[in-house]
Amino acid sequence: YHPFRFHKLELRPLTKSSTVPTNAGSSSNVIYLDDLKEASWKNGHMQLGKHNLEYNGWKYEWRGKEPTHALVTHPRNDSTASVTYQIDGKYDTFLSTIGLADITETGSLSPLTFRVLGDGRELWKSRPVQKLKDEESISVSVKGVRELVLEISCTGENYKAFAVWFEPRLTLAGTNNGQSTGVASPTNVPTNSIAHLLTSPDFEWTTPE
């Protein structure tokens, strides 16, 4: 008589059908500014462009495609246009890619400068942007910021000054740039160790048939 019975187990990689569910990329962790109502839009040429529409309501393209999320902050001549959002300290990071819309073709007539401000303090500033190639991806901490302002300055004539904030988004406090895996991974565990096999989310224990 044996008080315990042991079943044979085997360790195998998880298949696609048995992958641990996660909420990676969950939209609830990311807020796009073009989905929010701005507190103000000042000194801009006509209206603030949102999603795939520019300042006059016409569609435009960003690198060959109509953008799903974007802001077009076209300034006036010799001016600084700004759009303001009240974010009440709820977010960790502002992310975007800045540059010129495809419609500019050879670029804007005058150089443009993009800036991000939080509660009146400069958080980030671009190099002069004048050509299509002058784009830049940014990640700016906005922890504790209550008022977020995006600025675009034009130091001359605003011909083709189609300034775009592509995918301008905020990540909620406590998330990793809007990406939450839902899986706690052990740290400092060698990948060739038994401990790694026992704790890795890439494997599961099964009873062979």
C-alpha positions as CSV (number, residue, x, y, z in Angstrom):
1,Y,0.0,0.0,0.0
2,H,1.3,3.4,-1.0
3,P,-0.2,6.5,0.6
4,F,0.8,8.7,-2.4
5,R,0.5,8.2,-6.2
6,F,2.8,10.0,-8.6
7,H,1.8,10.8,-12.1
8,K,4.3,11.2,-14.9
9,L,4.6,14.8,-16.1
10,E,6.3,16.3,-19.1
11,L,7.3,19.9,-19.8
12,R,6.5,21.3,-23.3
13,P,6.5,24.7,-24.9
14,L,3.2,26.5,-25.0
15,T,1.4,26.4,-28.4
16,K,-0.4,29.4,-29.8
17,S,-3.7,27.9,-28.7
18,S,-2.5,27.5,-25.1
19,T,-0.7,30.9,-24.8
20,V,-1.3,32.6,-21.5
21,P,-3.8,35.4,-22.1
22,T,-2.5,38.9,-21.6
23,N,-3.8,42.4,-22.0
24,A,-0.7,43.7,-23.9
25,G,-1.4,46.8,-25.9
26,S,-4.7,47.2,-24.2
27,S,-6.3,50.5,-25.4
28,S,-7.4,51.1,-21.8
29,N,-3.8,51.9,-20.9
30,V,-3.3,54.4,-23.8
31,I,-5.2,57.7,-24.4
32,Y,-4.8,59.4,-27.8
33,L,-4.9,63.1,-27.7
34,D,-6.9,63.3,-30.9
35,D,-9.7,61.5,-29.1
36,L,-9.7,64.1,-26.3
37,K,-11.3,67.5,-26.2
38,E,-8.6,70.1,-26.1
39,A,-8.9,72.9,-23.5
40,S,-7.7,75.4,-26.1
41,W,-6.3,75.8,-29.6
42,K,-4.4,79.2,-30.1
43,N,-2.7,81.0,-33.0
44,G,-3.2,78.1,-35.4
45,H,-4.0,78.4,-39.1
46,M,-7.7,77.5,-39.2
47,Q,-8.8,74.5,-37.1
48,L,-6.8,71.9,-35.2
49,G,-6.4,68.8,-37.5
50,K,-7.3,65.5,-35.9
51,H,-7.0,61.9,-37.0
52,N,-6.7,61.8,-40.8
53,L,-7.9,65.4,-41.4
54,E,-5.8,68.5,-41.8
55,Y,-6.7,72.0,-40.7
56,N,-9.2,72.5,-43.6
57,G,-11.0,69.2,-43.2
58,W,-9.2,67.5,-46.1
59,K,-7.7,64.1,-45.7
60,Y,-3.9,63.8,-45.8
61,E,-1.2,61.1,-45.6
62,W,1.6,60.3,-43.2
63,R,4.4,58.3,-44.9
64,G,2.0,57.0,-47.5
65,K,-1.0,56.2,-45.4
66,E,-3.9,58.0,-43.8
67,P,-3.1,58.1,-40.0
68,T,-5.6,56.8,-37.6
69,H,-4.3,59.0,-34.7
70,A,-2.6,62.3,-35.3
71,L,-2.8,66.0,-34.7
72,V,-2.0,68.7,-37.3
73,T,-0.9,71.9,-35.7
74,H,-0.4,74.3,-38.6
75,P,0.9,77.7,-37.3
76,R,0.3,81.1,-38.7
77,N,3.1,83.3,-40.2
78,D,5.7,84.2,-37.6
79,S,3.8,82.8,-34.7
80,T,3.6,80.0,-32.2
81,A,0.5,77.8,-32.3
82,S,-0.4,75.8,-29.2
83,V,-3.0,73.1,-28.2
84,T,-3.6,72.6,-24.5
85,Y,-5.0,69.6,-22.6
86,Q,-6.0,69.3,-19.0
87,I,-4.6,65.9,-17.9
88,D,-4.8,66.3,-14.1
89,G,-1.6,64.4,-13.2
90,K,-3.2,61.0,-14.3
91,Y,-0.5,60.0,-16.8
92,D,3.2,58.9,-16.8
93,T,4.4,59.5,-20.4
94,F,3.6,61.4,-23.5
95,L,4.8,59.7,-26.8
96,S,4.6,60.7,-30.4
97,T,6.5,61.0,-33.7
98,I,6.8,64.6,-34.9
99,G,7.4,65.7,-38.5
100,L,5.8,67.1,-41.6
101,A,2.8,65.6,-43.5
102,D,3.5,64.0,-46.9
103,I,1.6,66.9,-48.6
104,T,4.6,69.2,-48.0
105,E,6.6,67.1,-50.5
106,T,9.9,69.1,-50.5
107,G,9.2,70.5,-47.0
108,S,8.0,73.7,-45.4
109,L,9.2,77.1,-46.5
110,S,10.2,78.0,-42.9
111,P,11.8,75.9,-40.2
112,L,9.4,74.7,-37.5
113,T,10.1,74.0,-33.8
114,F,8.0,71.5,-31.8
115,R,7.8,71.8,-28.0
116,V,6.1,70.0,-25.2
117,L,5.3,71.9,-22.0
118,G,4.0,70.7,-18.7
119,D,2.5,73.2,-16.3
120,G,4.3,76.0,-18.0
121,R,7.7,74.2,-18.0
122,E,9.5,73.0,-21.1
123,L,9.7,69.2,-21.1
124,W,11.1,68.7,-24.6
125,K,12.1,70.7,-27.7
126,S,12.8,69.6,-31.2
127,R,15.6,70.5,-33.6
128,P,14.4,72.7,-36.5
129,V,12.1,70.7,-38.7
130,Q,11.8,71.7,-42.4
131,K,12.1,68.5,-44.5
132,L,10.1,65.3,-44.6
133,K,13.2,63.4,-43.3
134,D,13.3,65.7,-40.2
135,E,11.0,63.4,-38.1
136,E,11.7,62.3,-34.5
137,S,10.1,59.8,-32.1
138,I,9.8,61.2,-28.6
139,S,9.0,59.9,-25.1
140,V,8.5,62.6,-22.5
141,S,7.7,62.1,-18.8
142,V,4.5,63.9,-17.7
143,K,4.3,62.5,-14.2
144,G,2.4,64.9,-12.0
145,V,1.6,67.3,-14.9
146,R,-1.8,68.8,-14.8
147,E,-1.7,71.0,-18.0
148,L,0.0,69.6,-21.1
149,V,0.7,72.0,-24.0
150,L,2.0,71.1,-27.5
151,E,3.6,74.0,-29.3
152,I,4.7,74.6,-32.9
153,S,6.7,77.7,-33.8
154,C,7.1,79.1,-37.3
155,T,9.9,81.7,-37.7
156,G,8.7,83.0,-41.1
157,E,6.1,82.3,-43.8
158,N,3.9,79.3,-42.9
159,Y,3.7,77.9,-46.5
160,K,3.4,74.1,-46.2
161,A,3.9,74.2,-42.4
162,F,1.9,71.0,-42.0
163,A,3.2,70.1,-38.6
164,V,2.1,66.6,-37.5
165,W,2.1,64.9,-34.1
166,F,1.7,61.3,-35.3
167,E,0.1,58.9,-32.7
168,P,0.2,61.5,-29.9
169,R,-0.6,59.4,-26.8
170,L,-0.5,59.3,-23.0
171,T,0.1,56.3,-20.9
172,L,-1.7,55.8,-17.7
173,A,0.2,55.9,-14.4
174,G,1.5,52.5,-13.4
175,T,1.8,51.1,-17.0
176,N,4.8,50.4,-19.2
177,N,4.1,52.7,-22.1
178,G,0.7,51.3,-22.4
179,Q,2.0,47.7,-22.5
180,S,1.0,45.4,-19.7
181,T,1.8,41.8,-20.1
182,G,-0.1,40.5,-17.1
183,V,2.7,38.0,-16.4
184,A,5.2,38.4,-13.6
185,S,8.6,37.3,-14.8
186,P,11.3,36.1,-12.3
187,T,14.5,38.1,-12.3
188,N,18.1,37.0,-12.2
189,V,17.2,33.4,-13.2
190,P,19.6,31.8,-15.7
191,T,17.8,30.7,-18.9
192,N,19.4,27.3,-18.8
193,S,18.4,26.5,-15.2
194,I,15.7,24.3,-13.9
195,A,14.2,27.3,-12.1
196,H,13.8,29.0,-15.4
197,L,11.9,26.0,-16.9
198,L,9.7,25.8,-13.8
199,T,8.8,29.5,-13.8
200,S,8.9,30.4,-17.5
201,P,5.5,31.4,-19.0
202,D,6.7,29.8,-22.3
203,F,6.3,26.3,-21.0
204,E,3.6,24.3,-19.2
205,W,3.4,21.0,-17.3
206,T,1.1,18.4,-18.9
207,T,0.2,14.8,-18.3
208,P,1.1,12.7,-21.4
209,E,-1.7,10.7,-23.0
